[in-house]
Amino acid sequence: MTLVNLKTILEKARRGGYAVGAFNVIDLTFLEAILDAAQKQNSPVILNIAEVHFPFLTLENIVPAAVMLAGRLPVETVLNLDHGLTIEAIHRAVDLGFTSVMFDGSHLDFAENVHQTREVVRYCRPRGVSVEAELGAVGGEEGGGLVGSADPERYTDAGQAREFVRKTGIDALAVAIGNSHGKYKGAPHLDFERLADIREAAGLPLVLHGGSGLSAEDFRRAVLLGIVKINFFTGMSQAAIRTAQDCLQQGDERYNDYPAMVRSVRNAVGAVVEEQMILFGSAGQG
Ligand SMILES: [Zn+2]
C-alpha cells in the first residue's frame, strides 16, 4: 500500500481500541525486520527515523527503500520523522516523502514550544503530513542505550495540554507521565491518573515514548486511557546486540560469517517487533 499519514492510522486505532507501534529504522536490516513483522502479524506499522540517527544513515538512500518496500505490503504504513529538533530537519523529511513528523520542542519553554510547533503544522498540514508534538519532557536520552529516568517536575500538565493543542493544531500529543527513553532505572511507574486527565483535556490521539521495559499491564492500561501510538526502540537495539554477541561466540565454523550474523540479527529484531505488535493489540488489524 502507499504510505498513509499518522492521523489516518491513529483514528482507526482509537476506534479499534489498540495502539500502533512506532519502531526505529537505523538501516536496511531494521527496515526489513520491521516490515516483515508487520506482514506476518498483519499489523499497521509506523516506521520511525529519528533525527539523532541521521549520522548513522543516509536519508536519501533509506527513504526510497522504505517507500518501495511499504508499497508492497498489504498493511498501512506511516513514515514518521522521530524527534525532529529543527525546522530544517522537518522540511527535509517532508520534502523527501515522510507522511508524518514529530516535532520535539520539549526543551523549549511553553510559549516557544507553541510558536515553533505551530510553524511546523503550518508547513505540514497543506502537504498532507501529520504532526505529533511533545509537551512536558519524556525522561532519558532519545536514541537508546543510556539509562533514563523521568522527572516528575516535567510531566505533562493537563491544563497546558488543552491550551497547547488548541493553539498549535497538532494531530497527536506525546505525553510525559513517568515514561522514559533508554533502559528504565528501576521499575517504571506510570501516572495513569494524569494520563486520564490529559486525555480528557487534550481530546486527541496520545503517544507514549519509551515503550521498551514497560509491562503488558502498563500497555493495556495506557491503551484504555487513550494511548494509540507507542514508540519502541531500545528493546530492538538490545536484541540486535545480544544476537551479534551470541553469533561471535559460536565457535569456529560460524566465526566471521558476517552475512549469517546479519540475518540472525534481522530475525531477532523482527521477533521483538512481532511481540510488541501482539502486546499493543495491532496484530490482525492490518
Ligand atoms: Zn521518543
Residues whose N, C-alpha, C, O or C-beta is under 5 A from the ligand:
A	BS01	ZN	E142 H209 N231
